[in-house]
Amino acid sequence: MDEIQKINIPIQEVVPLINWTAFLTTWKFPVKDRESDEAKKLLADAQKLLEDYNTFHILKIWNVYALSGFFPVTAKNDILYVETQKGVKEIPVARQREKRDDDSYASIADFIHPNGDFIGMFAITAGKNQPQGDDYQDLLEQSLRDRLVEAASEYLHKKLCKGVGIRPASGYPMLPDIRLNFLIDEVLGMREIGISLTSSGAMYPNASVAGLYILHPEARYFHINTALSYK
């Protein structure tokens, strides 16, 4: 089950999952203005660009790519021990520490079966912009790619995990330390789909995301307000 998959995600499968509210938020449209002529024009321009993307997809010029793998995992003292083809990798995960009314403090480790389980890793990219020398078109394309990679993350979760569990992403509230990307890269080989990492662990192209699949049916998202001790 530790085979790494490279997946070409069909754009037409992803488009229905785009969060257009988040797209308009990127463009700083207040909620009260989202039915305005300006918002409708922006959405129409975005739809036109997506039609072009579909054409490019057929020509194999523009694609959304992903890598994924599933591995045996155990958890002890809020550290995940993942058995990969590169050896056992340790992923420390933070536990909530801020005072909570229900006195319940969650950690990803809580959703790993004590007798052993499986965990997934993924990386997805919608590629990099091809600057056209037009600030509006360039920003439109970048914001669309950002939304496409998020939609592709949802699509892949449904496809690979039947929507069971959660998919916390590196750099987001459950896994706030983006240095986790170095480990995911070591295991999956992100360059296979054109992703590189900066010295801090940030992903390039910007329209990229990586993280973990937690397969426990009762797993839920939560916020970590303290930094991870990931090294």
C-alpha positions in Angstrom: 0.0 0.0 0.0 3.1 2.2 0.0 3.2 2.7 -3.8 3.4 6.3 -4.9 0.8 7.3 -7.4 1.2 10.1 -9.9 -2.3 11.4 -10.9 -3.3 13.6 -13.7 -6.5 15.2 -12.4 -9.1 16.1 -15.1 -9.9 19.8 -14.9 -13.6 19.2 -15.8 -13.9 17.0 -12.7 -12.5 19.8 -10.5 -14.3 22.9 -11.7 -17.7 22.0 -10.0 -15.8 22.0 -6.7 -14.4 25.5 -7.0 -15.3 27.7 -4.0 -16.4 30.9 -5.8 -17.0 32.7 -2.5 -13.4 32.2 -1.6 -12.4 33.3 -5.1 -14.4 36.6 -4.7 -12.8 37.1 -1.2 -9.4 36.9 -2.9 -10.5 39.9 -5.0 -11.7 41.8 -1.9 -15.4 41.8 -2.8 -17.5 42.5 0.3 -20.4 40.1 0.8 -22.9 42.9 -0.1 -21.2 43.5 -3.4 -21.1 39.9 -4.7 -24.2 40.4 -6.9 -22.8 43.6 -8.3 -22.0 44.1 -12.0 -18.3 44.1 -11.2 -18.5 40.8 -9.4 -20.5 39.2 -12.3 -18.0 40.4 -14.8 -15.1 39.0 -12.8 -16.9 35.6 -12.6 -17.7 35.7 -16.3 -14.0 36.4 -17.1 -13.0 33.5 -14.8 -15.4 31.1 -16.5 -14.0 32.1 -19.9 -10.5 31.4 -18.7 -11.6 28.0 -17.4 -13.0 27.2 -20.8 -9.5 28.0 -22.2 -8.0 25.8 -19.6 -10.2 22.9 -20.6 -8.9 23.3 -24.2 -5.3 23.4 -23.0 -6.0 20.3 -20.9 -7.1 18.4 -24.1 -3.9 19.6 -25.8 -1.9 18.5 -22.7 -0.5 22.0 -22.3 -2.2 22.8 -18.9 -2.9 20.2 -16.2 -3.4 19.6 -12.5 -1.1 17.0 -11.1 -1.0 15.1 -7.8 1.2 12.6 -5.9 -0.2 10.4 -3.2 0.8 7.4 -1.1 -0.6 5.5 1.9 1.7 4.0 4.6 1.4 2.1 7.9 1.5 4.4 10.9 1.5 4.2 14.7 1.3 7.0 17.2 2.9 7.5 20.6 3.2 10.6 22.7 1.9 12.8 19.9 4.5 11.6 17.4 3.4 9.7 14.3 5.8 6.9 13.1 5.2 6.4 9.4 6.7 3.4 7.7 7.7 4.6 4.2 9.9 3.2 1.4 12.5 5.6 2.7 12.4 4.2 6.2 10.4 5.2 9.3 9.6 8.9 9.4 8.7 10.7 12.6 6.0 13.4 12.4 5.5 15.3 15.7 2.0 16.7 15.9 0.9 19.5 18.3 -1.9 19.1 20.8 -4.2 21.9 21.6 -3.1 23.9 24.7 -5.3 26.9 24.9 -7.9 26.8 27.7 -11.1 25.1 26.4 -14.5 25.1 28.0 -15.0 21.3 27.4 -11.5 20.6 28.7 -10.8 18.6 25.6 -7.4 19.0 23.8 -7.1 17.4 20.4 -4.2 16.1 18.5 -4.0 14.3 15.2 -2.5 11.4 17.1 -5.9 10.8 18.7 -7.2 9.7 15.3 -4.6 7.0 14.7 -5.7 3.5 15.9 -3.5 2.4 18.8 -2.9 -1.0 17.2 -1.7 0.4 14.0 -3.3 2.3 11.1 -2.6 3.8 7.7 -1.9 7.4 6.9 -1.8 9.1 3.5 0.5 11.9 2.1 -0.4 14.0 -0.9 1.0 16.9 -3.0 -1.0 18.7 -5.6 -0.2 21.5 -8.0 -2.2 23.5 -10.5 1.0 24.8 -12.1 2.5 28.2 -12.5 1.3 31.3 -14.3 2.4 32.1 -17.8 2.6 36.0 -17.5 0.8 37.8 -20.3 2.0 41.3 -19.4 -1.6 42.1 -18.4 -1.8 42.6 -14.6 -5.6 41.8 -14.5 -5.3 38.7 -16.6 -2.2 37.5 -14.6 -4.0 38.0 -11.3 -7.1 36.3 -12.6 -5.1 33.3 -13.7 -3.2 33.1 -10.4 -6.4 33.3 -8.3 -8.0 30.7 -10.4 -5.1 28.3 -10.1 -5.2 28.8 -6.3 -8.9 27.8 -6.2 -8.3 24.9 -8.6 -5.7 23.4 -6.4 -8.0 23.6 -3.4 -10.8 22.1 -5.4 -8.4 19.3 -6.7 -7.6 18.6 -3.0 -11.2 18.0 -2.3 -11.6 15.9 -5.5 -8.7 13.7 -4.7 -9.8 13.1 -1.1 -13.1 11.9 -2.4 -11.5 9.7 -5.0 -8.8 8.1 -2.8 -10.5 8.1 0.6 -14.2 8.1 -0.4 -14.4 11.3 1.6 -13.7 9.5 4.8 -11.5 11.3 7.4 -9.7 14.6 6.9 -6.9 16.1 4.8 -5.0 18.6 6.9 -2.5 20.6 4.8 0.9 21.7 5.7 1.0 25.3 6.8 -2.7 25.3 7.8 -4.1 25.4 11.4 -3.8 21.7 12.2 -0.2 21.4 10.7 1.1 25.0 11.0 4.8 24.3 10.4 5.5 24.1 6.6 8.8 22.3 7.3 6.6 19.2 7.1 6.8 19.7 3.4 10.4 18.6 3.4 9.4 15.2 4.8 6.5 14.8 2.4 8.9 15.8 -0.5 11.4 13.1 0.6 8.7 10.4 0.6 6.7 11.4 -2.5 9.3 13.2 -4.7 7.4 16.4 -5.4 9.7 17.3 -8.4 7.8 14.5 -10.3 5.0 17.0 -10.7 7.0 20.2 -10.9 6.9 21.3 -7.3 10.1 22.7 -5.6 10.6 23.9 -2.0 12.2 27.1 -0.7 14.7 26.9 2.1 11.8 27.5 4.6 9.6 24.8 3.1 7.3 27.0 1.0 6.0 25.4 -2.2 6.6 26.6 -5.7 4.5 27.0 -7.9 2.3 29.0 -5.4 -0.8 27.1 -6.5 0.3 24.0 -4.7 -0.7 22.2 -1.5 0.6 19.2 0.4 -0.5 17.4 3.5 -1.8 14.2 5.2 -4.8 12.0 4.9 -6.1 11.0 8.3 -8.5 8.1 7.7 -10.3 7.7 11.0 -14.0 8.2 10.3 -14.4 10.4 13.4 -11.4 12.6 12.6 -12.2 16.3 12.6 -10.5 19.6 11.9 -9.3 21.8 14.8 -7.0 24.8 15.3 -3.5 24.6 16.8 -2.5 28.0 18.2 0.9 27.0 19.3 3.8 26.2 16.9 4.8 22.7 16.1 8.1 21.5 17.3 8.7 19.9 13.8 12.4 19.6 12.8 
